[in-house]
Amino acid sequence: MSKKPLTAALLPPPGDPARCWVAALLALAPLGFGLLALLLGQSVAWDLRNYHWYNAWAYLTGRYDSDIDFLPSQLQFFFNPWMDLPFYMLATHLPLKLAVFILGAVQGLNFPLLFMLSYAVLKIKDTRHKSVACAALSLMGMLGGMGISEIGAQFYDNVTSIGVLLSALLIVRNLDTLLSKPWRETMKIVVLAGLPVGIATGLKLTVAPFCVGLCLALWIAGKLDEKGFTAAFFFGLGVTAGVLLSYGHWGWYLYTHYDSPLFPFFNRIFNSPHVPPGYIEDFVVPNRLPLQLLYPFLFSRNPLLVNEIWWQDWRIATLYALMIAAGIFRLALPKRVAWGQASEPAATVFLLSAAAVSYCVWISVEAVYRYLLPLEMLAPLLIALCLGLLPLKRPAIVAALVLLALVATLRPGDWGRRHDWADKIADVRRPVVTSPGNTMILMAGNDAYAYMIPEFPPEISFVRLQSRAFHPEQGWGINKLIWQRVYAHNGKILLLIPAGKVNMSAPALHYFGLKLLPRTCREVTDMVAETEKDDLFPRMYRLCDIEKGMRQ
């Protein structure tokens, strides 16, 4: 009798007729998502206009090292720019549509990872049926309410998700080995498994809940014994190494400039003098326990609780309810839970535990739904796994009906797209700025328009007086840094601001002892912004002279 292999199969076996078409599907799927990115249109999302474009340009042109600008991209000025570099390089050296196609294809790499995870976990004897089921689960995982909205867009939650899924896949494929062999034989595997999600976290810190989830899930899958703890420990070392590789340089920059490697977040720990203790949050979950327990249903009904735009997708709420049901059934009737019939037992425990822990960390730190995208991608598979644990006569049919209902009620989000593509990301019509080497341009209000800065002469310094996260009236230490920049400048000072928001700058200008000269204002036109959408993407701006008054 042959022994069961210690590594899980990720594809149909060699010689199986299904293997050829599966290999073709996995190779072509990313190209399909590249085409979908073009069909969805050119992204003009707030985040791209605010920091994804500017931060990459500023980093490559040395504006961070030379301290030329300060806060033009608001709070996100302090984010690691490495995540933004690849697309910036593509879009500045290739036609924009080709750059977006490549981005969409990279985002489409999640599909093969989802397929292989599904294939490794599910138990279906017929390889053709199994391959079709895995393909369907993977496609649905890619086309969620948030997933569709990010294809071809520059948020990169569906790029860092590649690291999360790759780490999960490496663990699932080798899980039996990790839990049965001595740790000396498995140490390299588990450290390697931690690297992808660690690198993804260093590029975008919002991935961190999945680091915790995968690490603790490895221990839980090992039945909380010493071997499982050892595997989780070495996985954590791999995560740490990955974070240092992708974030170490940036953490050092923030520490040497702002006294905190995670500035401005978690300041209760690092005590930077520039911001108060605590961390800045966009979406906070209410402290009341009943609301916390019902939160997946609440934000599925009202997505604005966890995001800036409207979308509709009940998959997380469905998964949440099914995980609770499977857990109750397991505790009440442990002998009747068919752990090994529909899916691999250890892998099922690992994936469901990773999902549960990651969700708990996410809801306790900052509940922005975009950051939960890897779980949205995994949800169809996890829903199928949960239904396989319940006392159902035909769990596969029930799973198909549930997933079809979720597809029917899905409404993807829209962060802003244009379908008549512009030639480039930013295109600005502006007046000539005389003596740019002796000019500082101030920015105010909450609008996202830092992406226009590369269209100005590079000698000009840009400083933001107010933003979503930092307001002069708060009296934080960061305002002293703005003071120093403004009053150390001895040349001409201008203000760039959306035409309809000029009055919003008055309190900030007054606080910093500055005076607007209205008669000097000239027009600046953003040629990419087609129309004003709820004042979110202004087309017209004003460039006005500023006069220094008495310092407050």
C-alpha positions as CSV (number, residue, x, y, z in Angstrom):
1,M,0.0,0.0,0.0
2,S,1.6,3.3,-1.1
3,K,2.0,6.0,1.5
4,K,0.3,9.3,1.0
5,P,2.7,12.0,-0.3
6,L,3.7,14.6,2.2
7,T,3.3,17.4,-0.3
8,A,-0.1,18.3,-1.6
9,A,-0.8,18.3,-5.4
10,L,-1.4,21.7,-6.9
11,L,-2.4,20.6,-10.4
12,P,-3.8,17.4,-12.0
13,P,-1.1,14.7,-12.3
14,P,1.1,14.4,-15.4
15,G,-0.5,12.5,-18.2
16,D,-4.0,13.5,-17.0
17,P,-6.0,15.1,-19.8
18,A,-7.1,17.9,-17.4
19,R,-3.5,18.9,-16.8
20,C,-3.0,20.5,-20.3
21,W,-6.1,22.7,-20.2
22,V,-5.5,23.7,-16.6
23,A,-1.9,24.7,-17.4
24,A,-3.2,26.8,-20.4
25,L,-5.8,28.4,-18.2
26,L,-3.4,29.4,-15.5
27,A,-1.0,30.8,-18.1
28,L,-3.6,32.8,-19.9
29,A,-5.7,34.0,-17.0
30,P,-3.4,36.8,-16.0
31,L,-3.5,38.1,-19.6
32,G,-7.3,38.0,-19.4
33,F,-7.2,40.2,-16.3
34,G,-4.9,42.6,-18.2
35,L,-7.6,42.9,-20.9
36,L,-10.2,43.4,-18.2
37,A,-8.2,46.2,-16.7
38,L,-8.4,48.0,-20.1
39,L,-12.1,47.3,-20.5
40,L,-12.8,48.8,-17.0
41,G,-11.1,52.1,-18.0
42,Q,-8.4,54.4,-16.8
43,S,-8.3,54.7,-13.1
44,V,-8.4,58.3,-11.8
45,A,-8.9,57.3,-8.1
46,W,-8.3,59.6,-5.2
47,D,-5.3,57.5,-4.0
48,L,-3.6,57.7,-7.3
49,R,-4.0,61.5,-7.5
50,N,-3.0,61.9,-3.9
51,Y,0.1,59.7,-3.4
52,H,0.7,56.6,-5.6
53,W,2.0,58.7,-8.5
54,Y,3.7,61.5,-6.6
55,N,5.5,59.3,-4.0
56,A,7.1,57.2,-6.7
57,W,8.3,60.4,-8.6
58,A,9.5,62.1,-5.4
59,Y,11.5,59.0,-4.4
60,L,13.1,58.5,-7.8
61,T,14.0,62.2,-8.1
62,G,15.5,62.4,-4.6
63,R,13.0,64.8,-3.1
64,Y,12.7,62.7,0.1
65,D,16.5,62.6,0.7
66,S,17.0,66.3,-0.1
67,D,13.9,67.4,1.9
68,I,12.6,69.5,-1.0
69,D,8.9,68.8,-0.3
70,F,6.8,68.3,2.8
71,L,3.4,66.6,3.0
72,P,2.1,67.3,-0.5
73,S,0.6,63.8,-0.5
74,Q,-0.9,64.4,2.9
75,L,-0.6,61.5,5.5
76,Q,0.4,59.2,2.7
77,F,3.6,61.2,2.3
78,F,5.0,58.9,5.0
79,F,4.2,55.6,3.1
80,N,6.8,53.3,1.7
81,P,7.1,54.4,-2.0
82,W,8.6,51.1,-3.2
83,M,5.1,49.7,-3.8
84,D,4.5,52.6,-6.3
85,L,7.8,52.4,-8.3
86,P,7.0,49.5,-10.8
87,F,3.9,51.1,-12.3
88,Y,5.4,54.6,-12.3
89,M,8.3,53.2,-14.3
90,L,6.0,51.4,-16.7
91,A,3.7,54.4,-17.2
92,T,6.5,56.8,-17.9
93,H,8.3,54.5,-20.4
94,L,5.4,52.7,-22.1
95,P,2.1,53.8,-23.5
96,L,-0.4,54.1,-20.7
97,K,-2.7,51.4,-21.9
98,L,0.2,48.9,-22.1
99,A,1.3,49.8,-18.6
100,V,-2.2,49.3,-17.2
101,F,-2.5,46.0,-19.1
102,I,0.8,44.8,-17.5
103,L,-0.5,45.9,-14.1
104,G,-3.8,44.0,-14.6
105,A,-1.8,40.9,-15.7
106,V,0.3,41.1,-12.5
107,Q,-2.9,41.4,-10.4
108,G,-4.2,38.4,-12.4
109,L,-1.5,36.3,-10.9
110,N,-3.8,35.9,-7.9
111,F,-5.9,33.5,-10.0
112,P,-3.3,30.7,-10.4
113,L,-2.5,30.9,-6.7
114,L,-6.2,30.7,-5.8
115,F,-6.6,27.7,-8.2
116,M,-3.6,25.8,-6.7
117,L,-4.8,26.5,-3.1
118,S,-8.2,25.1,-4.0
119,Y,-6.8,22.1,-5.7
120,A,-4.5,21.3,-2.8
121,V,-7.4,21.5,-0.3
122,L,-10.4,20.1,-2.0
123,K,-11.1,16.3,-2.3
124,I,-12.8,15.5,-5.6
125,K,-12.0,12.2,-7.2
126,D,-12.6,13.2,-10.9
127,T,-9.8,15.6,-11.8
128,R,-11.9,17.3,-14.5
129,H,-14.7,18.1,-12.1
130,K,-12.1,19.1,-9.5
131,S,-10.3,21.4,-12.0
132,V,-13.6,23.0,-13.1
133,A,-14.6,23.6,-9.4
134,C,-11.2,25.1,-8.6
135,A,-11.4,27.4,-11.6
136,A,-14.9,28.6,-10.7
137,L,-13.9,29.3,-7.1
138,S,-10.8,31.1,-8.3
139,L,-12.7,33.2,-10.8
140,M,-15.3,34.2,-8.2
141,G,-12.5,35.0,-5.8
142,M,-11.0,37.4,-8.3
143,L,-14.3,39.1,-9.2
144,G,-15.6,40.3,-5.8
145,G,-17.2,43.6,-5.1
146,M,-13.8,45.2,-4.1
147,G,-11.7,42.9,-6.3
148,I,-13.3,44.2,-9.6
149,S,-12.9,47.8,-8.5
150,E,-9.2,47.4,-8.0
151,I,-8.3,45.6,-11.3
152,G,-6.1,48.0,-13.3
153,A,-6.2,50.5,-10.5
154,Q,-3.3,51.6,-8.4
155,F,-4.3,50.6,-4.9
156,Y,-2.1,47.5,-4.9
157,D,-4.2,45.5,-2.4
158,N,-4.5,43.0,-5.2
159,V,-0.7,43.0,-5.7
160,T,0.3,42.5,-2.0
161,S,-2.4,39.8,-1.9
162,I,0.0,37.7,-4.1
163,G,2.4,37.6,-1.1
164,V,-0.4,36.5,1.2
165,L,-1.7,33.8,-1.1
166,L,1.8,32.6,-2.0
167,S,2.7,32.2,1.7
168,A,-0.6,30.3,2.3
169,L,0.1,28.1,-0.7
170,L,3.6,27.2,0.5
171,I,2.3,26.2,3.9
172,V,-0.7,24.2,2.6
173,R,1.5,22.4,0.1
174,N,4.0,21.4,2.7
175,L,1.7,21.2,5.8
176,D,1.9,17.5,6.4
177,T,5.7,17.7,6.1
178,L,5.8,20.7,8.5
179,L,3.7,18.9,11.1
180,S,5.3,15.5,10.9
181,K,9.0,16.0,10.2
182,P,11.6,17.2,12.8
183,W,11.9,21.0,12.8
184,R,15.5,20.9,11.6
185,E,14.3,19.4,8.3
186,T,11.4,21.8,7.8
187,M,13.0,25.1,9.1
188,K,14.0,26.3,5.6
189,I,10.6,25.6,4.1
190,V,8.7,27.4,6.8
191,V,11.1,30.4,6.8
192,L,10.8,30.6,3.0
193,A,7.0,30.5,3.4
194,G,7.0,33.5,5.6
195,L,9.0,35.7,3.2
196,P,6.3,36.5,0.6
197,V,3.7,37.8,3.1
198,G,6.6,39.6,5.0
199,I,7.7,41.4,1.8
200,A,4.1,42.3,1.0
201,T,3.7,43.7,4.5
202,G,6.8,45.8,4.2
203,L,5.5,47.3,0.9
204,K,2.1,48.0,2.4
205,L,1.7,47.7,6.2
206,T,-2.0,47.0,6.0
207,V,-1.1,43.4,5.1
208,A,0.1,42.8,8.7
209,P,-3.2,41.1,9.9
210,F,-2.5,38.3,7.5
211,C,1.0,37.8,8.9
212,V,-0.5,37.3,12.3
213,G,-3.3,35.1,10.9
214,L,-1.1,32.8,9.0
215,C,1.4,32.5,11.8
216,L,-1.2,31.6,14.5
217,A,-3.1,29.3,12.1
218,L,0.1,27.3,11.5
219,W,0.2,26.7,15.3
220,I,-3.5,25.9,15.5
221,A,-3.2,23.4,12.6
222,G,-0.4,21.7,14.6
223,K,-3.0,21.2,17.4
224,L,-1.2,23.9,19.5
225,D,1.6,21.5,20.3
226,E,5.4,22.1,20.4
227,K,6.0,21.2,16.8
228,G,3.3,23.6,15.6
229,F,4.6,26.3,17.8
230,T,8.1,25.8,16.4
231,A,6.8,25.9,12.8
232,A,4.9,29.2,13.6
233,F,8.1,30.6,15.2
234,F,10.2,30.0,12.2
235,F,7.4,31.3,9.9
236,G,7.5,34.5,12.0
237,L,11.2,34.7,11.4
238,G,10.6,34.5,7.7
239,V,7.9,37.2,7.9
240,T,10.4,39.4,9.8
241,A,13.1,38.9,7.2
242,G,10.6,39.8,4.5
243,V,9.5,43.0,6.3
244,L,13.1,44.1,6.8
245,L,13.9,43.5,3.1
246,S,11.1,45.7,1.8
247,Y,10.6,48.1,4.7
248,G,13.9,48.4,6.5
249,H,15.2,51.3,4.4
250,W,12.0,53.2,4.8
251,G,11.6,52.5,8.5
252,W,15.1,53.9,9.0
253,Y,14.3,57.0,7.0
254,L,11.2,57.7,9.1
255,Y,13.1,57.0,12.3
256,T,16.0,59.4,11.5
257,H,13.6,62.1,10.2
258,Y,10.6,61.8,12.5
259,D,11.7,59.7,15.5
260,S,9.5,56.7,14.6
261,P,9.9,53.9,12.1
262,L,6.2,53.7,11.6
263,F,5.5,57.4,11.7
264,P,2.8,58.7,12.2
265,F,1.1,55.4,13.3
266,F,1.3,53.6,16.7
267,N,2.8,56.7,18.4
268,R,1.8,55.4,21.8
269,I,4.8,53.1,21.3
270,F,7.3,55.3,19.6
271,N,6.4,58.7,21.1
272,S,7.5,60.9,18.2
273,P,7.1,64.6,19.2
274,H,5.5,65.5,15.9
275,V,2.1,63.8,16.5
276,P,0.2,62.9,19.7
277,P,0.1,59.4,21.1
278,G,-2.0,56.8,19.4
279,Y,-2.4,56.2,15.7
280,I,-4.5,57.8,13.0
281,E,-7.6,55.8,12.0
282,D,-10.0,56.2,9.1
283,F,-12.7,53.7,10.0
284,V,-13.1,52.7,13.6
285,V,-15.4,49.8,14.8
286,P,-17.7,50.7,17.7
287,N,-16.6,49.5,21.1
288,R,-20.0,47.8,21.8
289,L,-19.6,44.0,21.6
290,P,-23.0,43.4,19.9
291,L,-22.1,45.7,17.1
292,Q,-18.6,44.1,16.8
293,L,-20.1,40.6,16.6
294,L,-22.6,41.7,13.9
295,Y,-20.1,43.9,12.0
296,P,-19.8,41.7,8.9
297,F,-23.5,41.9,8.4
298,L,-23.6,45.6,9.1
299,F,-20.9,46.5,6.6
300,S,-22.2,44.2,4.0
301,R,-25.5,46.1,4.2
302,N,-23.8,49.5,4.5
303,P,-20.3,49.3,2.9
304,L,-19.7,53.0,3.8
305,L,-18.9,51.8,7.4
306,V,-15.6,50.3,6.1
307,N,-15.0,52.1,2.8
308,E,-15.3,55.5,1.0
309,I,-17.3,54.1,-1.9
310,W,-20.4,52.0,-2.3
311,W,-20.2,48.3,-3.3
312,Q,-22.2,45.2,-2.4
313,D,-20.8,41.8,-1.6
314,W,-22.2,39.5,1.1
315,R,-19.4,36.9,0.9
316,I,-17.6,37.9,4.1
317,A,-20.9,37.9,6.1
318,T,-21.8,34.5,4.6
319,L,-18.4,33.1,5.4
320,Y,-18.6,34.5,8.9
321,A,-22.0,32.9,9.6
322,L,-20.9,29.5,8.2
323,M,-17.6,29.5,10.2
324,I,-19.7,30.1,13.4
325,A,-22.1,27.3,12.3
326,A,-19.3,24.9,11.6
327,G,-17.6,25.7,14.9
328,I,-20.7,25.1,16.9
329,F,-21.5,21.9,15.1
330,R,-17.9,20.8,15.7
331,L,-18.1,21.5,19.4
332,A,-21.6,20.0,19.8
333,L,-21.2,16.9,17.7
334,P,-17.4,16.4,17.1
335,K,-17.7,12.9,15.8
336,R,-20.2,13.9,13.1
337,V,-18.0,16.6,11.5
338,A,-16.6,15.0,8.3
339,W,-13.2,16.8,8.4
340,G,-11.6,14.4,5.9
341,Q,-14.3,13.8,3.3
342,A,-14.7,17.0,1.3
343,S,-11.3,18.6,2.0
344,E,-7.9,17.9,3.5
345,P,-8.3,18.1,7.3
346,A,-5.1,20.0,8.3
347,A,-5.3,22.4,5.4
348,T,-8.9,23.1,6.1
349,V,-8.1,23.9,9.8
350,F,-5.2,26.1,8.7
351,L,-7.1,28.2,6.1
352,L,-10.2,28.7,8.3
353,S,-8.0,29.6,11.3
354,A,-6.0,32.0,9.2
355,A,-9.1,33.7,8.0
356,A,-10.6,34.0,11.5
357,V,-7.4,35.4,13.1
358,S,-6.7,37.8,10.3
359,Y,-10.3,39.1,10.4
360,C,-10.0,39.6,14.2
361,V,-6.8,41.6,13.9
362,W,-8.2,43.6,11.0
363,I,-11.3,44.6,12.9
364,S,-9.3,45.6,16.0
365,V,-6.7,47.7,14.2
366,E,-8.3,49.6,11.3
367,A,-11.4,48.2,9.5
368,V,-10.9,49.4,6.0
369,Y,-12.4,46.8,3.7
370,R,-9.8,47.1,0.9
371,Y,-7.2,45.8,3.4
372,L,-9.3,42.6,3.7
373,L,-9.1,41.9,0.0
374,P,-7.1,38.6,0.3
375,L,-9.9,37.3,2.5
376,E,-12.5,38.4,-0.1
377,M,-10.5,36.4,-2.7
378,L,-10.4,33.3,-0.5
379,A,-14.0,33.5,0.7
380,P,-15.6,31.3,-2.1
381,L,-13.1,28.5,-1.3
382,L,-13.6,29.0,2.5
383,I,-17.4,29.0,2.1
384,A,-17.2,25.7,0.2
385,L,-14.9,24.3,3.0
386,C,-17.4,25.3,5.7
387,L,-20.4,23.8,3.9
388,G,-18.4,20.6,3.6
389,L,-18.2,20.5,7.4
390,L,-21.9,20.8,8.0
391,P,-24.4,17.9,8.0
392,L,-25.5,18.4,4.4
393,K,-26.4,15.6,2.0
394,R,-25.1,17.4,-1.1
395,P,-22.7,20.1,0.1
396,A,-21.3,20.7,-3.4
397,I,-24.8,21.6,-4.7
398,V,-25.5,23.8,-1.7
399,A,-22.2,25.5,-2.2
400,A,-22.9,26.1,-5.8
401,L,-26.3,27.6,-5.0
402,V,-24.9,29.8,-2.2
403,L,-22.1,31.1,-4.4
404,L,-24.5,31.8,-7.3
405,A,-26.7,33.8,-4.9
406,L,-23.6,35.8,-3.9
407,V,-22.7,36.5,-7.5
408,A,-26.3,37.6,-8.3
409,T,-26.3,40.1,-5.4
410,L,-22.8,41.5,-6.1
411,R,-22.3,45.1,-7.0
412,P,-18.7,46.2,-7.7
413,G,-17.3,49.5,-6.4
414,D,-16.1,52.3,-8.6
415,W,-13.2,54.5,-7.5
416,G,-13.4,56.7,-10.6
417,R,-12.6,55.6,-14.2
418,R,-12.4,57.3,-17.6
419,H,-13.2,55.3,-20.7
420,D,-11.7,57.8,-23.2
421,W,-8.2,57.2,-22.1
422,A,-5.8,60.1,-21.6
423,D,-2.3,59.9,-23.0
424,K,-0.7,59.9,-19.6
425,I,-1.5,59.8,-15.8
426,A,-1.2,63.6,-15.3
427,D,-1.5,66.5,-17.8
428,V,-1.6,70.0,-16.5
429,R,-2.0,73.4,-18.3
430,R,-0.4,76.0,-16.1
431,P,1.0,79.5,-16.2
432,V,4.8,79.9,-16.4
433,V,6.4,80.2,-13.0
434,T,9.3,82.7,-13.1
435,S,12.4,81.9,-11.0
436,P,11.3,78.4,-10.1
437,G,14.5,77.8,-8.2
438,N,13.4,80.5,-5.8
439,T,9.8,79.5,-5.5
440,M,7.8,77.6,-2.9
441,I,4.2,76.4,-3.7
442,L,1.9,75.8,-0.7
443,M,-1.1,73.4,-0.8
444,A,-4.2,73.4,1.3
445,G,-7.6,71.8,1.7
446,N,-8.3,68.0,1.7
447,D,-8.2,67.4,-2.1
448,A,-5.9,64.9,-3.8
449,Y,-3.8,66.7,-6.4
450,A,-0.1,65.9,-5.6
451,Y,0.0,63.9,-8.8
452,M,0.1,67.3,-10.6
453,I,3.4,68.2,-9.0
454,P,5.7,66.4,-11.5
455,E,4.2,68.7,-14.2
456,F,5.8,71.8,-12.5
457,P,9.5,72.7,-12.7
458,P,11.4,70.3,-10.4
459,E,13.2,73.2,-8.7
460,I,10.0,74.3,-7.0
461,S,9.4,73.2,-3.4
462,F,5.9,72.0,-2.4
463,V,4.6,72.2,1.2
464,R,1.1,71.3,2.4
465,L,-0.4,73.5,5.2
466,Q,-3.5,71.4,5.9
467,S,-4.8,68.0,4.9
468,R,-7.2,65.2,5.9
469,A,-5.0,64.1,8.8
470,F,-3.1,67.2,9.8
471,H,-4.8,70.5,10.6
472,P,-3.0,73.6,11.9
473,E,-5.6,74.2,14.7
474,Q,-4.7,70.8,16.3
475,G,-1.4,72.3,17.5
476,W,0.6,69.1,16.8
477,G,4.3,69.2,16.6
478,I,4.2,68.5,12.9
479,N,3.0,72.1,12.4
480,K,6.4,73.3,13.7
481,L,8.0,71.4,10.8
482,I,5.7,73.3,8.4
483,W,6.6,76.6,10.1
484,Q,10.3,75.9,9.7
485,R,9.9,75.1,6.0
486,V,7.8,78.2,5.2
487,Y,9.8,80.7,7.2
488,A,13.2,79.3,6.1
489,H,12.2,80.1,2.5
490,N,13.2,83.6,1.4
491,G,11.9,83.6,-2.1
492,K,8.5,83.8,-3.8
493,I,5.6,81.8,-2.2
494,L,2.5,80.7,-4.1
495,L,-0.7,78.8,-3.2
496,L,-2.0,76.0,-5.5
497,I,-5.6,75.0,-4.6
498,P,-8.8,73.8,-6.3
499,A,-10.7,76.8,-7.6
500,G,-13.8,76.1,-5.5
501,K,-11.8,75.6,-2.3
502,V,-9.8,78.8,-2.1
503,N,-11.7,79.9,1.0
504,M,-10.9,76.7,2.7
505,S,-7.2,77.8,2.9
506,A,-8.0,80.9,4.9
507,P,-7.7,79.3,8.4
508,A,-4.4,77.6,7.6
509,L,-3.0,80.7,6.0
510,H,-4.0,82.8,9.0
511,Y,-2.5,80.2,11.4
512,F,0.9,80.3,9.6
513,G,0.9,84.1,9.3
514,L,0.3,84.2,5.6
515,K,-1.9,86.4,3.4
516,L,-3.5,85.5,0.1
517,L,-3.4,88.1,-2.7
518,P,-6.6,87.3,-4.6
519,R,-5.9,89.5,-7.6
520,T,-2.8,87.5,-8.5
521,C,-4.6,84.2,-9.0
522,R,-4.2,82.5,-12.3
523,E,-5.8,79.4,-13.7
524,V,-4.3,75.9,-13.6
525,T,-6.2,73.2,-15.5
526,D,-6.1,69.4,-14.8
527,M,-6.6,68.0,-18.3
528,V,-7.1,64.4,-17.0
529,A,-10.1,65.2,-14.7
530,E,-13.1,65.2,-17.1
531,T,-15.8,66.6,-14.8
532,E,-16.1,67.3,-11.1
533,K,-17.6,64.3,-9.4
534,D,-19.1,65.5,-6.1
535,D,-16.1,67.9,-6.0
536,L,-13.8,64.9,-5.6
537,F,-11.8,65.4,-8.8
538,P,-11.7,69.2,-9.5
539,R,-10.6,70.3,-13.0
540,M,-9.8,73.9,-12.3
541,Y,-7.2,75.2,-9.8
542,R,-5.9,78.6,-8.8
543,L,-2.2,79.5,-8.4
544,C,-2.1,82.7,-6.2
545,D,0.7,84.8,-4.7
546,I,1.1,84.6,-0.9
547,E,2.5,87.3,1.3
548,K,4.2,86.6,4.6
549,G,2.8,88.5,7.6
550,M,3.7,88.4,11.2
551,R,4.6,85.0,12.6
552,Q,1.9,83.8,15.0
